[in-house]
Amino acid sequence: MGSLFRSETMCLAQLFLQSGTAYECLSALGEKGLVQFRDLNQNVSSFQRKFVGEVKRCEELERILAYLVQEINRADIPLPEGETSPPAPPLKQVLEMQEQLQKLEAELREVTKNKERLRKNLLELTEYTHVLRVSKAFVRRDVQFEPTYEEFPPLENDSLLDYSCMQRLGAKLGFVSGLINQGKAEAFGKTLWRACRGHSIVTHAELEGPLEDPETGEVIKWYVFLISFWGEQIGHKVKKICDCYHCHVYPYPNTAEERREIQEGLNTRIQDLYTVLHKTEDYLRQVLCKAAESVYSRVIQVKKMKAIYHMLNMCSFDVTNKCLIAEVWCPEADLHELRLALEEGSRESGASIPSFMNTIPTKETPPTLIRTNKFTEGFQNIVDAYGVGSYREVNPALFTIITFPFLFAVMFGDLGHGFVMFLFALLLVLNEDHPRLSQSQEIVRMFFNGRYILLLMGLFSVYTGLIYNDCFSKSVNLFGSGWNVSAMYSSGHSAAEQRKVMLWNDSVVRHNRVLQLDPSVPGVFRGPYPLGIDPIWNLATNRLTFLNSFKMKMSVILGIIHMTFGVILGIFNHLHFRKKFNIYLVSIPELLFMLCIFGYLVFMIVYKWLVYSAETSRVAPSILIEFINMFLFPASDTGGLYPGQEHVQRLLLVITALSVPVLFLGKPLFLLWLHRGRSCFGVSRSGYTLVRKDSEEEVSLLGSQDIEEGNNQMEDGCREVTCEEFNFGEILMTQVIHSIEYCLGCISNTASYLRLWALSLAHAQLSDVLWAMLMRVGLRVDTTYGVLLLLPVIALFAVLTIFILLIMEGLSAFLHAIRLHWVEFQNKFYVGAGTKFVPFSLRLLSSKFSDDMA
């Protein structure tokens, strides 16, 4: 676990891999996931690279394995998944594995083909049996042939169609029997009638149950038909029409004896086919079960092998074609592990010349690597969704761990709702090792991945619920109210006190619907509530007025503190990147502008809270009026919050007015002065860092570089202008735009934090409405039916609370908290223009087996 405050320090390393050990070295590197490869063959197409043949071989193996998995799933055989990921296969075993898989595929295809052929023959024989059984009933009908349609001429009325006449003309009576799809039967009969001009008779009947089509495998309803026709010409027409309608035509026996022999032969063949088909299926299942035992490891091995060859295609060869050169980004903390992985790969391959590495200087911006664990990963994803951090800049995720759930809880503050969310997240955390949670549907998996965010959001919501004294819209009286109602009665006070203040008596209580507690009366206000809002405010008619004032001021205070903290974090960025002039010319003017206006507003709020008590609250000045008068300079004296307020405010305005031109012009003019009046040296090179000793090539490379750090020391501001063409107009325009955006943003962003107040008010009011419309109605019902009604009311209240107040309101507060971090907080110091470090890791492939095979 590295530092979460900044990204890891990266370096560009050059790997020298012997041709015989490159595969093993990359396999060892992939298992550890240490480096990100750079493509050294960007101008070469993927079909012209060195290892394209090996990649095609891996794709062929993937095709064979996909076919095996498809057949295993079709046979309902469970696919075992190993707990550990197998390593990439050695090169010596690749050809053997390919030969075994090809042989297994050929055998499976042959057995499957024979099985399908046997199954098709069995279905055809079964159909033929049904045709013989049903058509036998057609012959037994003791009725004359009747026309299918009304236009069909009766046989006895047409001498040309008389059977004896047909015999004299040499015509022959023929029969065609078979099966036809139920949906095509009507059209089939009409087509026969029109094509044969009535010289055919169609008899059909529906089968009792559906049968499977031997060609398509679809289970459909069938009709058995028997067609009688005269003459060969009509017979050809009938057969062509049967072919057009995809009828299954079977021979029709001429005599009863022939029918009986065919039936017996069919029964015998069907029994034989059942036996052979059963043995074939048993053998096929045995082969698939044996293949299923190793298919998981082989799928992972082939994927790893393909990934290794993809990385090898990104390497370049030296002039002798005996050594591969790769360039990789690697964290400096992992250089030792990188060297050990190369030694391990060389040792496994048995090479006499080991592979080695060097770090090389570069002006390119390295990728950003921030190591996370299961707790910090969710918060880092929130920051990365805005933009991956630039290299080595301050990472907001460290502070987001606290500020994000806290700002969410300010908008969602409710003791009951927060506790329910906390229990749900705690359940996910305690069962995080359950495989069904990590492999569930997308929505459930989204909640599971953010379980620690939900846990902190629920915990902070419990805290803010205690501060608001709000639990399902009801207050909780834990310590006793600090207000005493009985002290307002006149009977408990002397005559002098009764004349001085407005007290209650029986007449006042009887004739007034609203009574007001006066904190200036002795004994009425006994002190503040120990934790949060006093529960008596839940009964007050001016409750919303009081809470709105409190939450609005609290939102302003939290927002200004949050934004000021973001500006301060920018100072740490300037210190790290050695741009101290940005501190004096950018960060300090920004802080002065923020604090002299909005920081002073926070001061006035806190000062009024501390100085003015309940007795002096009536003479306390309005903060809003005082803040407006700060800019208007009124002629009359308004009294103010404290003595000398006018002079302090004018001083703050002067400081604010002076910070604006410094913010606009300070940095561009300083850079122009550096460019014209100071001599700037080139960027110093640190040269090669010797990682593997006893290498003469490295020593010679080191000798040709200037490796003495600090030889060319220069001013921090000079680093920004070197090696680039200085454009004063562009720098000035950029700084002016940034300054205008900051000055206007201070106002709009401060107003944006009022969403903390607005959403907190909306959540409290929705909770109050839900309680009033459901629970209050259920609790006021007569005791006779109250118990029966209370159970469904509680169930409906729980469902609406979960879906409206927890899910919908929680999602709304979540999105607003994200906006406050992305726009109001992170834009003060976070650039987010980096590229994420994507290491070559073979461990990630093992988790994709279930998804690919689904």
PyMOL commands that set and color helices and strands:
alter all, ss='L'
color gray80, all
select helices_A, chain A and resi 22-32+46-48+52-74+91-140+159-161+163-168+182-196+232-244+256-312+332-349+377-386+397-412+415-430+435-438+442-449+451-468+486-488+490-492+495-500+506-511+535-538+543-576+580-611+617-619+623-632+645-677+696-703+718-721+728-752+755-779+783-828+843-853
alter helices_A, ss='H'
color red, helices_A
select strands_A, chain A and resi 10-18+36-37+173-181+200-206+211-212+219-220+222-230+248-250+316-317+323-331+356-360
alter strands_A, ss='S'
color yellow, strands_A
deselect
rebuild
show_as cartoon
